[in-house]
Amino acid sequence: MDRLSEKIGRIVRHDYFLLALIVLLAFSLRIYNLKSEPLIGDEIMSLGIVKHYQADVAGMIEYLQEVEIHPPLYYILLRAWTALFGFGALAARSLSLIFGLAILPLVYYVGKRLFDSRNVGLLAAFFTAVLPMQIEYSRLARPYMIFCFFGLLNIFFLWQYLGSRKKKYLVYFTLAGLIGLYLHYSFMFILAAGASYWFCRIMIDRSTLNTEIQRWLLTVGAIFIGFFWWFQYFLYKNMLAGVTILGMKRSFSYFGFKGINIFELIFSDLIWVDRSRQVILPELILIILVKVLLAVLIIKLCVKFGNDVKKNNFFKNVIFLTWLLFSLVIFFILSPQAAGYADINERHIILGSIIFVLILAGLYEYAQRRSLLIFYLIFITSLLSFNMKLVNKKKFYGYDCRFEKIAGVVNENFRENDLVINYHGYRPMMNYFLKDGIRSVEIYPVRLLDWQNDPYASRDTLGLAENEIQLRSDKSDGKAKEIKFDYLFSRYKPARTWMVIRDTSDQTLSDWLDNHGWAKDNQNKFGCGLELFVKK
């Protein structure tokens, strides 16, 4: 009996058993309500592209080159995944879920190797399991969780190379970098952060200057050459910014003042992400408390080690991670992705959340245990309400999360010769859920009278001009809009008209409908951004 108890005790205390419990916790947080949560706009767009080109991968690649703004690897993976498991919300999101779970043992291993401590590895994995940013993007059918996984591999291979100077790690670093770039352009932030740290190390330690400079140039060159096939399309999309399309100019600013508190906001969103942006007072107090206590802990450690900082392996690794974290943030701030065009812009540097928890867990071996455990407890407590918002059905949703509900109402109440009119690129998102045969058109771009005349447009996908409206400002006057309305109602001759998320501040359409004998059907109030107009 004693031997059995001893054996069970060894199993329970074993790293892999504890790691399995952490993975189980992470799975429960990521799978809860996953099937019932509505698909958001970006997910629907990705699935629509894959669905339309399910039998034509070459056509999909061409569409991504000419119309979309993302590289092809995620779409290729999603195409294969949906071919096996279907297009349901749970099936589509499970690809990200797998990588969201797979990153946990990787975080454990990286933390263990960096700080030579199993405790650090387990703590880092646990923090990752409960981190809102990691939970959120493990639950979405988007590439961010996947390129976060390869981003961690990328910086770990760089760390291994810098410690051993073995060229095989540069090969692994290059391969992980190429995979990341073909998943998402934002991987450039990760590569820039790693390459800049390596270059600075070369400049500081000049004992092997010539050899290291050659290897640095060869590695960066290999990544550039490996990505050049797709880089030309990245340049094409950027050059397209200077072209006026149907009277529309790009309204997306690459640079500009983004606020004096931008660093603090980005840091907060990486850790305490919240789509609703509705942080209540208790949450704010806990967040401030975590930041203050973390600053105190870091100052104490610096004082404690004093002049031995350069000799201490802990500080060397913390400097490595801190450089990567701040470099990611700086490169991100200098990019258009930080311009505030989405609810969670920090998804482009999602790896920063992993780097942060590695630093946080690394403190375990060097800070005073009692005060550190209190800090950890406060930190975990500060995450609880944010995680509840993420996994609860009642969490905040914008209009781009309501297409399934809106389409369901239309499907149930649709009559022959009805017409669905959408605003600002919503057409394929609505069509994803609408029954086949239901006619659906788009208001914007205004000067594009018929979406079928837009290159590469289909029922499932945006055309070139429709896709560009996401980054451009359509300032068409009332006359141009009236011409568009005249065309649509003459071309489709609807018996009734469904308006999806109408811009109520624009009176042009309301006036046109009123002048042409249409009125809102007040007997049927559907809500959720859907209105029905009928002949007077």
C-alpha positions in Angstrom: 0.0 0.0 0.0 2.8 2.4 0.9 4.5 1.6 -2.5 1.2 2.3 -4.3 0.8 5.6 -2.5 4.4 6.5 -3.3 3.9 5.6 -6.9 0.7 7.7 -7.2 2.5 10.6 -5.5 5.3 10.5 -8.0 2.8 10.5 -10.9 0.8 13.4 -9.4 4.0 15.4 -9.0 5.4 14.6 -12.4 5.7 17.5 -14.9 3.7 15.7 -17.6 0.8 15.0 -15.2 0.6 18.6 -14.1 1.0 19.8 -17.7 -1.9 17.5 -18.7 -4.1 19.1 -16.0 -3.1 22.6 -17.4 -4.1 21.5 -20.9 -7.4 20.1 -19.6 -8.1 23.5 -17.9 -7.2 25.3 -21.1 -9.4 23.0 -23.2 -12.4 23.6 -20.9 -12.0 27.4 -21.2 -11.6 27.3 -24.9 -14.3 24.8 -25.8 -17.1 26.3 -23.6 -19.9 27.8 -25.7 -17.6 27.5 -28.8 -20.2 26.0 -31.0 -23.0 28.3 -30.0 -21.1 31.6 -30.4 -21.9 33.3 -33.7 -19.2 33.5 -36.4 -17.7 37.0 -36.7 -17.2 38.8 -39.9 -13.6 37.9 -40.5 -14.3 34.3 -39.9 -17.2 34.3 -42.3 -15.0 36.0 -45.0 -12.3 33.3 -44.6 -14.8 30.5 -44.7 -16.6 32.0 -47.7 -13.4 32.1 -49.7 -12.5 28.6 -48.8 -16.0 27.3 -49.5 -16.2 29.0 -52.9 -12.8 27.6 -54.0 -13.1 24.2 -52.3 -12.5 22.4 -55.6 -10.1 25.0 -57.1 -7.0 25.7 -55.0 -5.3 27.4 -58.0 -8.3 29.7 -58.3 -8.1 30.5 -54.6 -4.4 31.4 -54.8 -5.2 33.7 -57.7 -8.0 35.3 -55.7 -5.8 35.9 -52.7 -3.1 37.4 -54.9 -5.4 39.8 -56.7 -8.1 40.7 -54.2 -7.5 39.6 -50.6 -4.8 41.1 -48.3 -3.5 38.0 -46.6 -1.0 35.3 -47.6 -2.2 31.9 -48.6 -1.1 29.3 -46.0 -3.9 29.7 -43.6 -6.5 29.4 -46.4 -4.8 26.3 -47.7 -4.9 24.8 -44.2 -8.5 25.8 -43.6 -9.5 24.5 -47.0 -8.1 21.0 -46.1 -9.6 21.2 -42.6 -13.1 22.1 -43.8 -13.0 19.4 -46.5 -12.5 16.9 -43.7 -14.7 18.3 -40.9 -17.2 20.7 -42.6 -18.0 24.4 -42.2 -19.7 24.4 -38.9 -18.5 26.9 -36.2 -17.0 24.2 -34.0 -15.4 22.4 -37.0 -13.9 25.6 -38.5 -12.6 26.9 -35.1 -11.1 23.6 -34.0 -8.1 24.2 -36.1 -7.2 27.2 -34.0 -8.2 25.4 -30.9 -5.7 22.6 -31.6 -2.8 25.1 -31.9 -4.1 27.0 -28.9 -3.7 23.8 -26.9 -0.5 22.7 -28.6 1.3 25.9 -27.6 1.0 25.0 -23.9 3.6 22.2 -23.9 5.7 24.4 -26.1 5.5 27.3 -23.6 6.3 24.8 -20.8 9.4 23.5 -22.7 10.6 27.0 -23.7 10.2 28.3 -20.1 11.9 25.3 -18.7 14.9 25.7 -21.1 15.2 29.5 -20.8 15.3 29.5 -17.0 16.5 26.0 -16.3 13.4 25.4 -14.1 10.5 23.0 -14.5 8.5 25.3 -12.1 9.0 28.2 -14.5 7.8 26.1 -17.4 4.7 24.9 -15.6 3.8 28.4 -14.4 4.2 29.8 -17.9 2.0 27.1 -19.3 -0.6 27.8 -16.6 -0.6 31.5 -17.2 -1.0 30.9 -20.9 -3.9 28.6 -20.3 -5.9 31.3 -18.5 -4.7 34.4 -20.5 -7.7 36.1 -22.2 -5.8 36.9 -25.4 -4.8 33.3 -25.8 -8.3 32.0 -25.1 -10.0 34.5 -27.5 -7.9 33.6 -30.5 -8.0 29.8 -29.8 -11.7 30.2 -30.3 -11.7 31.9 -33.7 -11.3 30.6 -37.2 -8.4 33.0 -38.0 -4.7 32.5 -38.3 -3.5 34.4 -35.2 -3.2 31.4 -32.9 -1.3 29.4 -35.5 1.3 32.0 -36.3 1.7 32.7 -32.5 2.7 29.0 -32.2 5.3 29.3 -35.0 6.4 32.7 -33.6 7.3 31.1 -30.3 9.2 28.4 -32.2 11.0 31.0 -34.2 12.3 33.0 -31.2 13.2 29.8 -29.3 15.3 28.6 -32.2 17.0 32.0 -32.3 17.7 31.6 -28.5 19.1 28.1 -29.1 21.4 29.3 -31.8 22.7 32.3 -29.8 23.5 29.9 -27.0 25.1 27.1 -29.1 26.1 28.7 -32.4 24.9 25.5 -34.1 23.8 26.3 -37.7 20.9 23.8 -37.6 19.0 26.2 -35.4 19.3 28.9 -38.0 17.7 26.5 -40.5 14.9 25.9 -38.0 14.6 29.6 -37.4 14.3 30.3 -41.1 11.7 27.6 -41.7 9.5 28.8 -38.8 9.9 32.3 -40.1 8.7 31.4 -43.6 5.8 29.4 -42.3 4.8 32.4 -40.2 5.1 34.8 -43.0 2.9 32.6 -45.3 0.3 32.5 -42.5 0.1 36.3 -41.9 2.1 39.4 -42.8 2.2 40.4 -39.1 4.8 37.7 -38.6 7.2 40.4 -39.9 7.0 42.0 -36.4 8.3 38.8 -34.9 11.1 38.4 -37.4 12.1 42.1 -37.1 12.2 41.8 -33.3 14.4 38.7 -33.4 16.7 39.9 -36.2 17.3 43.2 -34.4 18.2 41.5 -31.2 20.6 39.2 -32.9 22.2 42.1 -34.8 22.7 44.1 -31.6 24.3 41.0 -30.0 26.7 40.9 -32.9 27.6 44.5 -32.5 28.2 44.1 -28.8 30.2 40.9 -28.9 32.7 41.6 -31.8 34.8 38.5 -31.2 33.1 36.7 -34.1 31.9 39.8 -36.0 32.6 38.6 -39.6 31.2 35.1 -39.2 28.0 36.3 -37.4 27.4 39.2 -39.8 27.6 36.7 -42.7 25.2 34.3 -41.0 22.8 37.1 -40.2 22.8 38.3 -43.8 22.4 34.8 -45.1 19.5 34.0 -42.8 17.7 37.2 -43.5 18.4 36.8 -47.2 17.1 33.2 -47.1 13.8 34.3 -45.5 13.4 37.1 -48.0 14.1 34.8 -51.0 11.7 32.2 -49.6 9.0 34.7 -49.3 9.7 36.7 -52.4 7.2 34.7 -54.5 4.4 36.2 -52.3 6.1 39.5 -51.3 5.5 40.9 -54.8 1.7 40.6 -54.1 2.2 42.3 -50.7 3.9 45.2 -52.6 1.1 45.2 -55.2 -1.5 45.7 -52.5 0.5 48.5 -51.0 1.0 50.2 -54.3 -2.7 49.9 -55.0 -3.2 52.2 -52.0 -2.2 55.1 -54.3 -4.7 54.2 -57.0 -8.2 55.8 -56.9 -10.8 53.1 -57.5 -14.3 54.2 -58.4 -13.6 57.6 -56.9 -12.5 56.0 -53.6 -9.1 56.8 -52.0 -7.4 54.9 -49.3 -8.3 56.3 -45.9 -5.9 54.0 -44.0 -3.0 55.9 -42.4 0.3 54.1 -42.0 1.7 56.7 -39.6 0.5 59.4 -37.3 0.1 60.2 -33.7 -1.6 57.4 -31.8 -1.7 58.8 -28.3 0.8 59.3 -25.5 -0.5 56.3 -23.6 -0.3 53.9 -26.6 2.3 51.6 -24.8 0.1 51.2 -21.8 -3.0 50.5 -23.8 -1.3 47.9 -25.9 0.2 46.2 -22.9 -3.3 46.1 -21.2 -5.0 44.7 -24.3 -2.4 42.0 -24.6 -3.2 40.7 -21.1 -6.7 41.9 -20.3 -8.4 41.8 -23.7 -12.0 42.8 -23.8 -14.0 43.2 -27.0 -16.7 45.3 -25.2 -14.1 47.9 -23.9 -16.4 48.1 -20.9 -14.0 47.8 -18.0 -15.7 48.2 -14.6 -14.0 49.8 -11.6 -13.1 46.6 -9.7 -11.4 45.3 -12.8 -9.5 48.6 -13.3 -8.3 48.6 -9.7 -6.9 45.1 -10.0 -5.2 45.9 -13.3 -3.5 49.0 -11.8 -2.5 46.9 -8.7 -0.9 44.2 -10.9 1.1 46.8 -12.8 2.3 48.6 -9.7 3.3 45.3 -8.0 5.1 44.1 -11.1 7.1 47.3 -11.3 8.1 47.0 -7.6 9.2 43.3 -8.1 11.4 44.2 -11.1 13.0 47.1 -9.2 13.7 44.9 -6.2 15.3 42.3 -8.4 17.5 44.8 -10.1 18.7 46.2 -6.7 19.3 42.6 -5.4 21.6 41.6 -8.2 23.2 44.9 -8.7 26.5 44.6 -10.6 26.0 40.9 -11.2 23.2 41.5 -13.7 25.4 40.9 -16.7 26.7 37.6 -15.3 23.3 36.3 -14.3 21.6 33.9 -16.7 18.2 35.0 -15.5 18.8 38.6 -16.5 20.3 37.6 -19.8 17.1 35.8 -20.7 14.9 38.5 -19.3 16.7 41.1 -21.4 16.2 38.8 -24.5 12.5 38.5 -23.8 12.1 42.1 -22.9 13.8 43.2 -26.1 11.5 41.0 -28.1 8.4 42.3 -26.3 9.2 46.0 -26.7 10.4 45.6 -30.2 7.1 43.9 -31.2 5.2 46.8 -29.6 7.3 49.5 -31.3 7.1 47.9 -34.8 3.4 47.4 -34.3 2.9 51.1 -33.3 4.7 52.1 -36.5 2.4 50.0 -38.6 -1.1 50.6 -40.0 -2.4 47.7 -37.8 -2.2 49.9 -34.8 -4.5 52.5 -36.3 -7.6 51.4 -34.4 -9.5 49.8 -37.3 -10.6 46.7 -35.3 -11.8 45.9 -31.8 -8.6 44.0 -30.9 -5.7 45.4 -32.9 -3.1 43.7 -30.6 -3.9 40.3 -32.2 -1.2 41.2 -34.7 1.4 40.9 -31.8 -0.4 38.1 -29.9 3.0 36.5 -29.3 3.7 39.4 -26.9 1.3 37.9 -24.4 3.3 34.7 -24.4 6.6 36.6 -24.0 5.1 38.5 -21.0 4.0 35.3 -19.2 7.5 33.8 -19.7 9.0 36.8 -18.0 6.3 36.7 -15.3 7.0 33.0 -14.7 10.7 33.5 -14.7 10.5 35.7 -11.6 9.6 32.5 -9.6 13.1 31.3 -9.3 14.6 34.7 -8.2 12.0 36.8 -6.4 10.9 36.3 -2.8 8.4 33.5 -2.9 5.8 34.7 -0.5 5.4 38.2 -2.1 5.6 36.6 -5.5 2.8 34.1 -4.8 0.6 36.9 -3.6 1.3 38.8 -6.8 0.5 35.7 -8.9 -2.8 35.3 -7.0 -3.8 39.0 -7.7 -2.7 38.6 -11.3 -4.9 35.5 -11.8 -7.8 37.2 -10.0 -7.5 40.1 -12.4 -8.1 37.8 -15.4 -11.2 36.0 -14.1 -13.9 38.5 -15.1 -12.3 39.0 -18.5 -12.3 35.2 -19.1 -16.0 35.0 -18.0 -16.8 37.7 -20.7 -15.0 35.7 -23.3 -16.6 32.4 -22.8 -20.1 33.6 -21.8 -22.8 33.8 -24.5 -23.7 37.3 -23.2 -20.4 38.8 -24.2 -20.3 41.8 -26.4 -21.0 41.3 -30.1 -20.8 43.9 -32.8 -23.0 43.9 -35.9 -20.5 41.7 -37.7 -21.3 38.9 -35.3 -25.1 39.0 -36.0 -25.2 37.8 -39.6 -26.4 34.3 -38.8 -29.3 35.7 -36.7 -30.2 38.3 -39.3 -30.0 35.7 -42.2 -32.2 33.4 -40.1 -34.9 36.0 -39.9 -34.8 36.6 -43.6 -34.8 32.9 -44.4 -37.9 32.4 -42.3 -39.8 35.4 -43.6 -38.6 35.6 -47.2 -41.0 35.8 -50.1 -40.5 35.4 -53.8 -39.0 38.5 -55.5 -37.7 40.0 -52.2 -34.3 41.7 -52.3 -31.7 41.9 -49.6 -29.6 45.1 -49.6 -26.4 45.2 -47.6 -24.0 47.9 -46.5 -20.1 48.1 -46.5 -19.0 44.6 -47.6 -21.7 42.6 -45.8 -23.0 40.8 -48.9 -20.8 37.6 -48.7 -21.3 37.5 -44.9 -25.0 37.5 -45.3 -24.9 35.1 -48.2 -23.0 32.6 -46.1 -26.2 32.0 -44.1 -28.9 32.9 -46.6 -30.7 30.2 -48.5 -29.6 29.7 -52.1 -31.7 31.7 -54.5 -32.2 34.7 -52.2 -31.1 37.8 -54.1 -28.5 39.9 -52.2 -26.8 43.1 -53.3 -24.5 45.7 -51.9 -24.8 49.5 -51.6 -21.0 50.3 -51.4 -19.0 51.0 -53.5 -21.7 53.4 -54.7 -20.3 53.7 -58.2 -20.2 50.0 -58.7 -23.8 49.6 -59.9 -23.8 45.7 -59.9 -21.5 43.5 -57.8 -21.4 41.0 -60.7 -19.4 43.5 -62.7 -16.7 43.6 -60.0 -13.6 41.4 -60.9 -13.5 38.1 -58.8 -16.8 38.8 -57.1 -19.1 35.8 -56.4 -22.0 35.0 -54.1 -19.4 33.8 -51.5 -16.6 36.3 -52.0 -16.0 40.1 -52.3 -14.8 41.5 -55.6 -11.8 43.8 -56.0 -13.7 47.0 -55.5 -15.9 45.6 -52.8 -12.8 44.4 -50.9 -11.1 47.8 -51.2 -14.1 49.6 -49.6 -12.8 48.1 -46.3 -9.8 50.4 -46.5 -11.2 53.3 -48.4 -13.7 56.1 -47.9 -16.6 56.3 -50.4 -17.6 59.9 -50.4 -20.1 59.6 -53.2 -22.7 62.4 -53.2 -26.5 62.0 -53.0 -26.8 62.1 -56.8 -24.5 59.1 -57.3 -26.4 57.1 -54.6 -29.7 57.9 -56.3 -28.3 56.5 -59.6 -27.3 53.4 -57.7 -30.7 53.0 -56.1 -32.4 53.6 -59.5 -30.3 50.8 -61.0 -30.9 48.3 -58.2 -34.6 48.7 -58.0 -35.0 48.8 -61.8 -32.7 45.7 -62.3 -34.2 43.5 -59.6 -37.8 44.9 -59.3 -38.2 43.7 -55.7 -41.7 43.1 -54.2 -40.2 43.8 -50.7 -36.8 45.1 -49.6 -34.7 43.9 -46.6 -32.2 46.4 -45.4 -29.3 44.9 -43.5 -27.6 47.2 -40.9 -28.7 50.4 -42.7 -26.8 53.6 -42.0 -29.6 55.6 -40.4 -27.5 58.8 -40.5 -27.6 58.8 -44.3 -31.0 60.2 -45.3 -30.4 59.7 -49.0 -31.8 56.1 -49.1 -34.7 57.0 -46.8 -35.6 60.0 -49.0 -35.3 57.9 -52.2 -37.5 55.1 -50.7 -40.1 57.6 -49.6 -40.1 59.4 -52.9 -40.6 56.1 -54.8 -43.5 54.8 -52.8 -41.7 52.7 -50.2 -42.2 52.7 -46.4 -40.8 50.7 -43.5 -43.0 47.8 -42.4 -43.7 48.8 -38.8 -45.9 45.8 -38.2 -42.9 43.5 -38.3 -40.0 44.8 -36.1 -37.2 42.3 -36.3 -34.4 44.2 -34.5 -30.8 43.1 -34.8 -30.1 45.7 -37.5 -32.7 44.3 -40.0 -35.5 46.4 -41.5 -38.2 45.5 -44.0 -39.5 48.0 -46.5 -42.7 47.5 -48.5 -44.7 49.4 -51.2 -47.0 52.0 -49.7 
